[in-house]
Amino acid sequence: MVISIEEDNLNSAINKLKAREDILHEFSTLSGFGSWAIDLQTQSTEWSENLYNIYQIPKHTPINFETFLNIILPEYVEEAKKIIALSRTSREIFTFQAKAKRGDGEIIDILINGKTLFDEDGTPLKFIGSTQDITDIIKLQQEAKELSELVEQSSNEIYIVDFNTLEYLYVNEGVTKALGYTKEELLQMGIKDVNPYLKNSEIKNLKQLLENNGHILNKTIHQRKDGTLYYVQSYLHIIEYKNKKAYVIFDTDISQIIELESEYKKQAKILENIHDSVISTDNCGNIITWNKGSQRLFGYEAPEVIGQNIKIIYSKNNKVSLSECFENINNGKNLNEEFLMIKKDGTEIICDISLSVSTDTHHNINGYIGYIQDITKQKETQKMLDIQTEKLRHQAHHDMLTNLPNRVLFRDRLNQNIATAKRYDKKFALLFIDLDQFKNINDSLGHHIGDEVLIEASKRLSSVIREEDTLARLGGDEFTIILKDIKDAKSATVVAQKIIDVLKDPIIIQELELYVSSSIGIAVYPDDTKEGDNLLKYADAAMYKAKDEGRNNYQYYSSEMTESAFERVIMEQSLRVAIQQENFLVYYQPQIDSENKKVVGMEALVRWEHPDVGIVSPANFIPLAEETGMIIQIDLIVLKKAMTQFKQWYEQGFVPGKLSLNLSARQIENSNFIEILSETMQTLAFDPKWLTLEVTESQIMKNPEDSIQKLKEINALGIEIAIDDFGTGYSSLAYLKKLPLNKLKIDKAFVDGLPHDEEDIAISKAIIALAKILNLDLIAEGVETKEQQEFMLENGCNVIQGYYYSKPIDSSNMEKFLLAN
């Protein structure tokens, strides 16, 4: 539709121009562009119909440049004005992007292209251009940008790979972080550089699968730049990228999942093969898994029970139903109880069961897991042990001959009465009774007759006291009675007289008429003393006064019966000086293995070397030292001297075995003792395995929990712990299993009557049996005769300490003893 000057007249030229204008208008309508023109001479403005549509304003609305400035948002106005100003001199095409507010209030993005038309003289005539609504384009660009950022910043590894060359065309940041390469390095590499174990045959198969399906899921191994490997799960999808056939790979690191799977498999294998039963059920109690331990325990093969309800092995004799068990655990309670279970053959067994819930990913309960152990034999053993323990406890606290409380239980009852009397401001009396003619009967007629006399005497004594009073046999022919809650001191007179009367009648044994009488000493709490030991001592002193008065009578304690008060003050002063000057010697009594006659250790015993009276026996000063607290300094002096001597003996080639040291109650309570002990051993280079510390039951029972903790700390240093005077304490059996013990020491009180005294025989055998049950070493002290030594050896106690082998001797004589043995 070209206009020719030679051929076209004015009308045809006008028609052609109109046709051309119609075509341009149609093109503008189809393209969505709006056109405009500004006459730079008259400032008049023309808009196309499409431009009105873009701005959503009514057609034929008067328009000018100011109309346009009012449509665009304020922040774009100044730039628009600058473009108009520049258009008068520039022949370039201007591009202007802005946001505009349409007539309906919607904000749109517009793109404006404009150009100035000049006449032949260079005078600007018109500024024409087009306007395009690019809101959707901008939105797509923004979405594409966000999507691109999501892909780029994804923690997953995303690759685009050339389908034919297998080279990387694109990798995201996730790839660089996972592999340790830069993007530049990776874009020079291919999949075989990252997948070192990928074979060509596998690649061929994978490509074929991709061709067939368009996508595949695969598991493979990647190698990082540093050479380390990790597992990935790959999703591959065929795409076209930059006009190339390619595929995109989305990789997820599944190393932790692989490790967990491996760990789960190991755990499953362990659970399957452990000896104990492990069973899982659904939330209705139907069995899902049944390991080999369950098969061994209950006798069912897995196919027999899978799908069956757990109630087939749950005894109806249990106090709690299965539904109650599940309800309790559903409410968050831990279940670890003993239940009766039924084996396949119908046998009922006792089982320890730990039951827990299993949950799904939403923490909803979907089943239960039970860990089951057969403890039937353990319960039977425990029951037998409890019976034996109770028997031993009774034997430890009761006289074997008369079944009366013995010295140990008497001590406990005495302390209880003191506590009660103190609390309620009451009085009680302690009677110490000795049978006057008993020794003659025992010596002339024999122990068997003497025992019968003691049994009858105990019955008669029991008949004259109340139920709340305590009658005890301390040993031999000595008895004590605690008269509880008396009105006054003279109230004990009635009972004392009844004892004298009831013992006057002859005791008939094997047609023999035997006569005994009694000497009775009486001490009253709190009139005479508030201390239990003193009360017994004062009653004993009063009993001797009764004997001095001709026997067969009773006497009350009076202050004139003791001279100890003044002597005690003098001794206390002297003892303090002795501690300052360390006037103490260490004597040693060897401990011998009777089977091979070898020295296996020795007990260190303190002696006070008094400057005036010479060697003082510990019996004369140890009670005072313990009462005043001076025993702590004395113990430390003995400890250091004995350890020093022992270390020298080892250095000189002697083998003295273990050093046994007595640990006093005061020392157990001393908070610095363990620190001092440890420092002393380090300073002297003394090996802890050479040392045994001996404690008595009565010391421990003063504060059992603290004592046990302290002994555990000592034992942790590698030091052996032994119970001295075992069997003379009270309630120790309850704590025995808690103590870090290595050795029991049979007290001399139980050795003295061997091998004739039935009570001593029974108690000694019981202690030996208990030591064997608890896997503890044994030593018997106070062994003085061959018969006693043979009794201990025959009954399983090999290690002996006592005068039979040696009395306590000083270090020089001990060296001679070691050389001789």
Buried (B, 14 or more C-beta within 10 A) or exposed (E): EEEEEEEBEEEEBEBBEEEEEEEEBEEBBEEEBBBBBBBBEEEEBEBBEBBBBBBBBEEEEEBEBEBBBEBBEEEBBEEBEEBBEEBEEEEEEBEBEBBBBBEEEEEBBBBBBBBBEBEEEEEBEBBBBBBBBBBEEBEEEEEEEEEEEEBEEBEBBBBBBBBEEBBBBBBBBBBBEBBEBEBEBBEEBBBEBBBEEBEEEEBEEBBEBBEEEEEBEBEBBBBEEEEEEBBBBBBBBBEEBEEEEBBBBBBBBBBEEBEEEEEEEEEEEEBBEEEBBBBBBBBEBBBBBBBBBBBEBBBBEBEBBEEBBBBEBBBEEBEEEBEEBBEBBEEEEEBEBEBBBBBBEEEEBBBBBBBEBBEEEEEEBEBBBBBBBBBBEEBEEEEEEEEBBEEBBEBBBBBBBBEBBBBBBBBBBBEEBBEEBEEEEBBBBBBBBBBBBBEEBBEEBEBEBBBBBBBBBBEBBBEBBEEEBBBBBBBBBBBBBBBBBBEEBEBBBEBBBBBBEBBEEEBEBEEEEBEBBBBBBBBBBBEBBEBBEBBBBBBBBBBBBBBEEEBBBBBBBEEEBBEEEEEBEEBBEBBEEBBEEBBBBBBBBBBBBBEEEEBBBBBBBBBBBBEEEEEBEBEEBBEBBBBBEBBBBBBBBBBBBBBBBBBBBBEEEBEBBBBBBBBBBBBBBBEEBBEBBBEBBEEBEBEBEBBBBBBBBBBBBEBBEEBBEBBEBBBEEEBBBBBBBBBBBBBBBEBBEBBBBBBBBBBBBBBBBBBEBEBBBBBBBBBBBBBEEEEBBBBBBBBBBEEBBBBBBEBEBBBBBBEBBBEBBEBEBBBEBBEEE
